[in-house]
Amino acid sequence: MAVANRSSSSIRSYCRAIEKLSIFHQDSLRLLEIDQLIDFLYHLQHDKGLNWRTIKLYVAGLRYYYQEVVGNVKLAQQIPYPKEKPSLPVILSREELQKVFDGCINYKHKVMFRLVYSGGLRRSELANLKIKDIETLDGKMRIRINNGKGGKDRYTVLSHTILEELRIYFKMSKPKTYLFNGRVKGEPMSLGGIRHALVQAVKRADLDKGVNMHILRHCFASHALEDGLNIKTLQYLLGHQSIKTTLIYLHVSEVPLSKAFSPLDNWK
């Protein structure tokens, strides 16, 4: 299935939705009516306990299937998206993050995770990073993100600390093309390989919180706000299309009042 401007993970979710629908309704999918599709969505939410984000992806897949494959545009548009119920992101303290980093036996993995945290990268963006995407010429300290979510390019910040750690990593591993090679040099590390490395580090850290790659990105956003980063700048660095997505981090960040000021005090 080729879907414009959709990531491979989204396409897999689309296919999974169609597969689950065919199991739930063993009739021909082309003959299903809107009531049957709503029953299926109710089953996913209340019987299977799927969260609204997953169901939203499934609905997008079903809508695509019925509009583009079956050709029933009217039915596709009737399939309702779930009401948005975003949960607050899990945030690790800096001490907890340090435990995760210390849990990395492989230096390459440690640099990977610290890079994700330092710049707010997504897992797929980390995997696709190439050596040339680390830009330091003319005093620039930035990371180029190519073909991020929604197919968009952007820049994010390159930490001076991470740059020094990358130099050590380069001497040790001598990567080719991609910043973090997989089993074969010149090929990117797989998403599964990245996930497995983090799972092992978290186990060694002995944390009682579930930690995934996206939580490292959440921590970047929350900690950056606490340190005084402007919310609009954060929106750009994260690659959020809507400021509403970025604003959720204000609810989980401990922004100190000591950094607040009155504009009246800046009058001359």
HUURFEN-V814145 format. One record per residue. N is the residue number from 1. RES is the residue in one letter. BURIAL is + if it has 16 or more other C-alpha atoms within 10 Angstrom, else -. Layout:
N|RES|BURIAL + N|RES|BURIAL
This chain:
1|M|- + 2|A|- + 3|V|- + 4|A|- + 5|N|- + 6|R|- + 7|S|+ + 8|S|- + 9|S|- + 10|S|+ + 11|I|+ + 12|R|- + 13|S|+ + 14|Y|+ + 15|C|+ + 16|R|+ + 17|A|+ + 18|I|+ + 19|E|- + 20|K|- + 21|L|+ + 22|S|- + 23|I|- + 24|F|- + 25|H|- + 26|Q|- + 27|D|- + 28|S|- + 29|L|- + 30|R|- + 31|L|- + 32|L|- + 33|E|- + 34|I|- + 35|D|- + 36|Q|- + 37|L|+ + 38|I|- + 39|D|- + 40|F|+ + 41|L|+ + 42|Y|+ + 43|H|- + 44|L|+ + 45|Q|- + 46|H|- + 47|D|- + 48|K|- + 49|G|- + 50|L|- + 51|N|+ + 52|W|+ + 53|R|- + 54|T|+ + 55|I|+ + 56|K|+ + 57|L|+ + 58|Y|+ + 59|V|+ + 60|A|+ + 61|G|+ + 62|L|+ + 63|R|+ + 64|Y|+ + 65|Y|+ + 66|Y|+ + 67|Q|+ + 68|E|- + 69|V|- + 70|V|- + 71|G|- + 72|N|- + 73|V|- + 74|K|- + 75|L|+ + 76|A|+ + 77|Q|- + 78|Q|- + 79|I|+ + 80|P|- + 81|Y|+ + 82|P|+ + 83|K|- + 84|E|- + 85|K|- + 86|P|- + 87|S|- + 88|L|- + 89|P|- + 90|V|- + 91|I|+ + 92|L|+ + 93|S|- + 94|R|- + 95|E|- + 96|E|+ + 97|L|+ + 98|Q|- + 99|K|+ + 100|V|+ + 101|F|+ + 102|D|+ + 103|G|+ + 104|C|+ + 105|I|- + 106|N|- + 107|Y|- + 108|K|+ + 109|H|+ + 110|K|+ + 111|V|+ + 112|M|+ + 113|F|+ + 114|R|+ + 115|L|+ + 116|V|+ + 117|Y|+ + 118|S|+ + 119|G|+ + 120|G|+ + 121|L|+ + 122|R|+ + 123|R|+ + 124|S|+ + 125|E|+ + 126|L|+ + 127|A|+ + 128|N|+ + 129|L|+ + 130|K|+ + 131|I|- + 132|K|- + 133|D|+ + 134|I|+ + 135|E|+ + 136|T|- + 137|L|- + 138|D|- + 139|G|- + 140|K|- + 141|M|+ + 142|R|+ + 143|I|+ + 144|R|+ + 145|I|+ + 146|N|+ + 147|N|- + 148|G|+ + 149|K|+ + 150|G|- + 151|G|- + 152|K|- + 153|D|- + 154|R|- + 155|Y|+ + 156|T|+ + 157|V|+ + 158|L|+ + 159|S|+ + 160|H|- + 161|T|- + 162|I|+ + 163|L|+ + 164|E|- + 165|E|+ + 166|L|+ + 167|R|- + 168|I|- + 169|Y|+ + 170|F|+ + 171|K|- + 172|M|- + 173|S|- + 174|K|- + 175|P|+ + 176|K|+ + 177|T|- + 178|Y|+ + 179|L|+ + 180|F|+ + 181|N|+ + 182|G|+ + 183|R|- + 184|V|- + 185|K|+ + 186|G|- + 187|E|+ + 188|P|+ + 189|M|+ + 190|S|+ + 191|L|- + 192|G|- + 193|G|- + 194|I|+ + 195|R|- + 196|H|- + 197|A|+ + 198|L|+ + 199|V|+ + 200|Q|- + 201|A|+ + 202|V|+ + 203|K|- + 204|R|+ + 205|A|+ + 206|D|- + 207|L|- + 208|D|- + 209|K|- + 210|G|- + 211|V|+ + 212|N|- + 213|M|+ + 214|H|+ + 215|I|+ + 216|L|+ + 217|R|+ + 218|H|+ + 219|C|+ + 220|F|+ + 221|A|+ + 222|S|+ + 223|H|+ + 224|A|+ + 225|L|+ + 226|E|+ + 227|D|- + 228|G|- + 229|L|- + 230|N|- + 231|I|+ + 232|K|- + 233|T|- + 234|L|+ + 235|Q|+ + 236|Y|+ + 237|L|+ + 238|L|+ + 239|G|+ + 240|H|- + 241|Q|- + 242|S|- + 243|I|- + 244|K|- + 245|T|- + 246|T|+ + 247|L|- + 248|I|+ + 249|Y|+ + 250|L|- + 251|H|- + 252|V|+ + 253|S|+ + 254|E|- + 255|V|+ + 256|P|- + 257|L|- + 258|S|- + 259|K|- + 260|A|- + 261|F|- + 262|S|- + 263|P|- + 264|L|- + 265|D|- + 266|N|- + 267|W|- + 268|K|-
